[in-house]
Amino acid sequence: DGSARTYTVYVGRLLEPGEVLGWQRDAGFFRLVAAPRDIKLLDQLAAHLDTTFVPIADKLGATLTDTITVDIYPSKATFHDKLREFGWDPDDSDLGTAIETDWILTFSPNSPDEPHPVIDLLTTIVHEGIHNILNTFGTPIPAWLHEGVASLDQYILGSSPPVSQWNWSFQRFVVGDVGKPGLTTMFVDPAVGYAFSVTTVIFMVEKYGWDAVRAFLKAPTDFTIFGFADGKGFETAWHAFLDELWGYVQPGEPRLVAIAEARTFPQGFVSVEGTVTWQTQWDDRIYFLQDETGGISTFHSEGAIPLEEGDRIKISGLIGQY
């Protein structure tokens, strides 16, 4: 009829045997591939990645040449099946993984077995993409440095609040409980490793600047870049930085608060003491605890523990909602 029309054409490609027919969308250095039902999702991802990933690569001193293919599986189950093909035992908390310099595996937020927000997928792709970047440097990078850098995309972009305003409740709790971890031991407990690895990178940036960090990423055993003969001196200075950032935390320092106060915290680790008043019938990991100020429900993620109504206990844990 003579009127102008604009068409968007999505190019499909057949993935590896046993996988779904995928739809492809290029976004800068990313090639996003997903099931047909997630076509609109690819445009959302592309708009975000176009504006964030290149600045991160530039800040890290990386030269991007390879296209990073992001395979977005339609469900968590199909994503885990792919990980098993590589001989990996999937962790239930895994949202994605990076392979070498040019491949990311993840799964759709529309997954029927674990739906999740699109922002979680965006965060996963950027996190794993940073791992891809670090893998291009051609030298083995330790886990604390790999994960620390990959977990700090907003900090790297300069769009996060000052680090003095971050919520460091978990890290302070760990220090008060067992002391500060070491560089080579922090990932004995992955939760501790992820939480403290970011502080090592923040320490390097805040004290020595990005030029030193970029040099260290290419020579991650050369602590003389920061003026230390070895990693031990670096570790001592990093620990002192944590004291400066948080105020000194005495290992073993008690953090006992009234239950009414604990209920006002939006997040963070606390200790409370009270009397067990009830255990739910539908989940034997859930108990209700009460003191003179109020009551709170508790959830023991590792399974039921032998408690009875009337028991007086002290517990420490993470405040949250479920």
Wavefront OBJ file of the C-alpha trace (Angstrom):
o trace
v 0.000 0.000 0.000
v 3.052 2.261 -0.191
v 3.509 2.734 3.581
v 6.888 2.174 5.250
v 7.390 -0.905 7.418
v 10.286 -1.937 9.675
v 10.969 -5.610 10.240
v 13.243 -7.229 12.831
v 14.738 -10.458 11.543
v 16.087 -13.000 14.045
v 18.656 -15.414 12.672
v 18.431 -18.968 13.950
v 21.199 -21.534 14.225
v 21.208 -25.189 15.239
v 23.142 -25.769 18.444
v 25.015 -28.872 19.520
v 23.260 -32.253 19.180
v 20.634 -32.659 21.865
v 20.160 -28.938 22.378
v 17.266 -26.722 21.314
v 16.913 -24.775 18.068
v 18.276 -21.393 19.073
v 17.618 -17.787 18.115
v 20.548 -15.452 17.894
v 21.048 -11.770 18.697
v 24.392 -9.980 18.497
v 25.148 -7.415 21.208
v 28.582 -5.874 20.902
v 31.036 -8.599 21.858
v 28.228 -10.993 22.819
v 26.265 -13.420 20.673
v 23.117 -14.252 22.632
v 21.409 -17.542 21.815
v 18.114 -18.692 23.313
v 14.997 -20.744 22.683
v 12.335 -19.132 20.451
v 10.105 -18.281 23.407
v 12.877 -15.990 24.753
v 13.309 -13.867 21.604
v 12.103 -10.677 23.335
v 14.463 -11.380 26.223
v 17.436 -11.128 23.846
v 16.617 -7.485 23.047
v 16.463 -6.631 26.768
v 19.840 -8.231 27.357
v 21.444 -6.632 24.306
v 20.450 -3.112 25.334
v 22.093 -3.568 28.752
v 25.240 -5.365 27.624
v 25.986 -2.833 24.877
v 26.384 -0.092 27.494
v 28.174 -1.961 30.291
v 30.567 -4.593 29.060
v 32.989 -2.584 26.901
v 33.625 0.008 29.671
v 34.375 -2.851 32.076
v 36.814 -4.437 29.629
v 38.518 -1.066 29.108
v 38.858 -0.491 32.867
v 40.472 -3.935 33.254
v 42.904 -3.245 30.417
v 41.578 -6.031 28.213
v 41.644 -6.105 24.426
v 38.500 -7.842 23.251
v 38.793 -9.769 19.998
v 36.611 -12.856 20.440
v 32.838 -12.888 20.366
v 31.451 -14.386 23.578
v 28.603 -16.769 22.842
v 25.968 -16.859 25.595
v 23.796 -19.966 25.430
v 20.618 -19.362 27.440
v 19.012 -22.720 28.107
v 15.225 -22.842 28.463
v 15.328 -24.452 31.915
v 17.630 -25.056 34.837
v 17.445 -28.804 34.141
v 18.746 -28.445 30.560
v 21.481 -26.096 31.784
v 22.567 -28.654 34.385
v 22.477 -31.415 31.777
v 24.958 -29.422 29.697
v 27.259 -28.958 32.698
v 27.226 -32.725 33.260
v 28.321 -33.218 29.642
v 31.508 -31.420 30.671
v 31.904 -33.760 33.631
v 30.866 -31.131 36.194
v 28.592 -31.740 39.157
v 26.173 -28.769 39.087
v 25.624 -26.787 42.239
v 21.955 -25.992 42.802
v 22.821 -22.318 43.266
v 24.636 -22.009 39.914
v 23.057 -19.497 37.537
v 25.808 -19.635 34.932
v 29.394 -20.503 34.148
v 32.155 -19.169 31.895
v 34.182 -21.465 29.648
v 37.605 -20.246 28.533
v 37.472 -16.871 26.758
v 34.384 -17.049 24.563
v 31.499 -19.077 25.973
v 28.942 -18.624 28.745
v 26.273 -21.130 29.736
v 23.230 -19.985 31.689
v 19.447 -20.440 31.744
v 16.354 -18.386 31.115
v 14.549 -16.339 33.759
v 11.421 -17.948 32.273
v 12.676 -21.376 33.332
v 9.714 -23.499 34.480
v 11.792 -25.178 37.201
v 13.414 -21.998 38.587
v 12.012 -18.681 37.345
v 14.068 -15.651 38.354
v 14.254 -11.908 37.566
v 15.836 -10.740 34.310
v 18.280 -8.638 36.356
v 19.701 -11.867 37.804
v 20.431 -13.098 34.276
v 22.030 -9.783 33.321
v 24.204 -9.879 36.436
v 25.190 -13.481 35.679
v 26.186 -12.724 32.089
v 28.291 -9.726 33.104
v 29.898 -11.691 35.978
v 30.766 -14.646 33.764
v 31.815 -12.326 30.947
v 34.381 -10.749 33.263
v 35.716 -14.258 33.903
v 36.010 -14.640 30.116
v 37.978 -11.368 30.000
v 40.358 -12.468 32.746
v 40.940 -15.741 30.911
v 42.302 -13.774 27.933
v 45.278 -12.539 29.956
v 47.014 -15.863 29.425
v 48.294 -16.402 32.966
v 46.639 -18.336 35.802
v 44.722 -15.954 38.072
v 43.933 -17.170 41.612
v 40.322 -17.718 42.646
v 40.279 -14.795 45.089
v 41.285 -12.389 42.332
v 39.101 -13.964 39.628
v 35.946 -13.911 41.744
v 36.704 -10.599 43.391
v 36.966 -8.764 40.071
v 34.008 -10.606 38.488
v 31.718 -9.684 41.390
v 32.369 -5.941 41.214
v 30.851 -4.808 37.903
v 29.087 -1.741 39.371
v 32.191 -0.773 41.360
v 34.323 -1.115 38.230
v 31.888 1.112 36.329
v 32.007 3.690 39.121
v 28.251 3.501 39.704
v 28.206 1.980 43.201
v 28.012 3.921 46.497
v 31.256 4.595 48.416
v 32.516 1.323 49.906
v 32.198 2.784 53.402
v 28.409 2.712 52.864
v 28.182 -0.931 51.761
v 26.593 -3.535 53.984
v 29.499 -5.528 55.385
v 27.460 -7.420 58.010
v 28.406 -10.895 56.815
v 32.122 -10.143 56.536
v 32.185 -8.583 60.006
v 30.334 -11.579 61.381
v 32.933 -13.949 59.914
v 35.799 -11.904 61.336
v 34.155 -11.844 64.751
v 33.575 -15.595 64.595
v 36.814 -17.015 63.144
v 39.016 -14.053 62.231
v 40.066 -12.740 58.827
v 40.615 -15.373 56.116
v 43.829 -15.704 54.149
v 44.201 -15.286 50.403
v 44.774 -18.983 49.823
v 42.262 -20.290 52.357
v 39.189 -18.076 51.930
v 37.540 -20.416 49.415
v 37.606 -23.374 51.799
v 34.130 -22.009 52.526
v 32.782 -20.654 49.209
v 30.418 -18.204 50.946
v 33.391 -16.690 52.783
v 35.478 -16.737 49.613
v 32.980 -14.812 47.506
v 32.313 -12.327 50.309
v 35.968 -11.545 51.028
v 37.384 -11.769 47.507
v 35.689 -8.481 46.630
v 37.439 -6.787 49.544
v 40.859 -7.712 48.148
v 40.110 -5.936 44.882
v 38.613 -2.923 46.655
v 41.763 -2.764 48.789
v 43.968 -2.717 45.690
v 41.915 -0.069 43.914
v 41.399 2.220 46.909
v 45.034 2.087 48.028
v 47.002 1.722 44.784
v 44.711 2.689 41.889
v 43.560 0.990 38.708
v 46.923 1.155 36.933
v 48.439 -1.097 39.608
v 45.452 -3.451 39.460
v 45.694 -3.736 35.666
v 49.384 -4.570 35.960
v 48.694 -7.167 38.650
v 45.990 -8.895 36.576
v 48.658 -9.612 33.977
v 51.228 -10.743 36.603
v 49.180 -11.994 39.565
v 52.154 -13.348 41.515
v 54.156 -10.110 41.387
v 53.262 -8.438 44.678
v 56.122 -5.976 44.200
v 53.625 -4.010 42.079
v 52.149 -2.952 45.433
v 55.482 -2.694 47.198
v 55.448 -6.126 48.894
v 58.029 -8.857 48.591
v 55.384 -11.576 48.657
v 51.733 -12.358 49.245
v 52.148 -12.392 53.012
v 52.943 -8.693 53.146
v 50.036 -7.978 50.821
v 47.723 -10.024 53.048
v 48.802 -8.147 56.175
v 48.128 -4.782 54.508
v 44.761 -6.016 53.203
v 43.751 -7.086 56.734
v 44.759 -3.665 58.061
v 42.626 -2.062 55.354
v 39.614 -4.070 56.578
v 40.182 -2.729 60.106
v 40.291 0.752 58.632
v 37.143 0.186 56.567
v 34.990 -1.405 59.273
v 36.644 -0.440 62.526
v 38.523 -3.121 64.393
v 36.521 -6.303 64.941
v 37.758 -8.463 67.813
v 37.549 -12.164 66.894
v 34.963 -13.775 69.119
v 33.212 -10.465 69.807
v 29.565 -11.228 70.760
v 26.740 -9.813 68.662
v 23.755 -10.577 70.832
v 20.665 -8.419 70.204
v 17.081 -8.594 71.402
v 14.683 -10.345 69.038
v 12.613 -7.171 68.638
v 15.741 -5.360 67.450
v 16.737 -8.211 65.136
v 13.323 -7.985 63.463
v 14.025 -4.377 62.473
v 17.117 -5.297 60.459
v 16.481 -5.562 56.696
v 19.514 -7.867 56.355
v 22.787 -8.815 57.998
v 24.023 -11.377 60.532
v 22.903 -11.249 64.145
v 22.812 -13.404 67.279
v 19.672 -13.777 69.385
v 18.777 -15.806 72.458
v 15.339 -17.082 73.370
v 13.000 -19.953 74.117
v 11.743 -22.381 71.457
v 7.961 -21.974 71.315
v 6.978 -23.997 68.253
v 8.297 -26.195 65.453
v 6.273 -26.222 62.233
v 4.644 -29.447 61.110
v 5.222 -28.803 57.391
v 8.993 -28.210 57.613
v 11.016 -29.548 60.542
v 13.831 -27.074 59.807
v 11.676 -24.119 60.936
v 11.455 -23.155 64.620
v 9.943 -20.178 66.400
v 11.983 -18.456 69.081
v 10.856 -15.877 71.637
v 12.433 -13.630 74.245
v 11.019 -10.878 76.454
v 10.799 -8.472 73.507
v 9.177 -10.568 70.769
v 9.333 -13.633 68.587
v 11.016 -14.641 65.345
v 11.026 -17.661 63.058
v 14.313 -19.435 62.368
v 15.307 -21.698 59.503
v 18.172 -24.199 59.740
v 19.151 -24.804 56.114
v 21.259 -27.893 56.816
v 18.364 -29.870 58.252
v 16.352 -30.430 61.396
v 18.058 -30.188 64.791
v 16.781 -31.889 67.977
v 14.996 -29.038 69.739
v 11.889 -29.143 71.878
v 9.448 -26.497 73.026
v 10.832 -24.774 76.110
v 14.513 -25.197 75.129
v 16.577 -22.042 75.703
v 19.060 -21.479 72.863
v 21.354 -18.874 71.361
v 21.636 -18.777 67.576
v 23.490 -16.720 64.979
v 22.320 -16.327 61.411
v 21.383 -14.209 58.447
v 18.301 -12.008 58.614
v 16.007 -12.540 55.640
v 12.480 -13.217 54.458
v 10.929 -16.358 52.990
l 1 2 3 4 5 6 7 8 9 10 11 12 13 14 15 16 17 18 19 20 21 22 23 24 25 26 27 28 29 30 31 32 33 34 35 36 37 38 39 40 41 42 43 44 45 46 47 48 49 50 51 52 53 54 55 56 57 58 59 60 61 62 63 64 65 66 67 68 69 70 71 72 73 74 75 76 77 78 79 80 81 82 83 84 85 86 87 88 89 90 91 92 93 94 95 96 97 98 99 100 101 102 103 104 105 106 107 108 109 110 111 112 113 114 115 116 117 118 119 120 121 122 123 124 125 126 127 128 129 130 131 132 133 134 135 136 137 138 139 140 141 142 143 144 145 146 147 148 149 150 151 152 153 154 155 156 157 158 159 160 161 162 163 164 165 166 167 168 169 170 171 172 173 174 175 176 177 178 179 180 181 182 183 184 185 186 187 188 189 190 191 192 193 194 195 196 197 198 199 200 201 202 203 204 205 206 207 208 209 210 211 212 213 214 215 216 217 218 219 220 221 222 223 224 225 226 227 228 229 230 231 232 233 234 235 236 237 238 239 240 241 242 243 244 245 246 247 248 249 250 251 252 253 254 255 256 257 258 259 260 261 262 263 264 265 266 267 268 269 270 271 272 273 274 275 276 277 278 279 280 281 282 283 284 285 286 287 288 289 290 291 292 293 294 295 296 297 298 299 300 301 302 303 304 305 306 307 308 309 310 311 312 313 314 315 316 317 318 319 320 321 322
